Structures are given as C-alpha cells and as structure tokens.
Amino acid sequence: MEFRVSDFSREEIAHLAKLSRLGLNDEELSQFASDIDEIVSAVSSISEVDADGVEPMSHPHSVNARMRDDEVVPTLTAEQALDQAPEVEEDRFVVPQILGGE
C-alpha cells in the first residue's frame, strides 16, 4: 500500500500535530506537510527494491551476541525500592501529573 501526502488533508495534519501536542502555525503546517511528503516518498521507494531471495535479517552484520543465562536472582523488595523516593502513596512512587485531567 502506497501513501502519498495528497492522501492527507491539511485538517488531518493539523489533527496529528494536536495529538502530538505541537502548536503549529499555518507556515509550519505547510512545512510539515512538505516534510511528510518527502518522508513518505522515501519510505515508499523501499517497495521498489527487488528483494526476492533475500533472507530477512535484524542487523546488517552477522552478530553472534553472547547472551547471559536466564537465571532468577533476588530483586529489591517494594520497601527497598521506595525507601529513597521523595514521595510515596499506597506503595507507589508519586510523580507530577504531566497530562491534563483532574
């Protein structure tokens, strides 16, 4: 499936900016629309590559990473984890609210 920026309306781009908590003016919205067009075009060009017979990989180099044995080890108790916290409530860290709400 190929996406082009023309598939996205200015309202959709403004909505995405709002969801991302970005306050964009008209000039910035136009710039972002242009940037999105370039990004979508670049990503879409990958589908043009002939990858028949190419084995999928997770890393461009052969990496034989040594993994440690998966062993159960003692961890901190809730009390130990919370003992240095500036504020605790109901056995949980109290953190400042960053999203809107009550």
Buried (B, 14 or more C-beta within 10 A) or exposed (E): EEEEBEEBEEEEBBEBBEEEEEEBEEEEBEEBBEEBBEEBEEEEEEEEEEEEEEEEEEEEEEEEEEEEEEEEEEEEEEEEEBEEEEEBEEEEEEEEEEEEEE
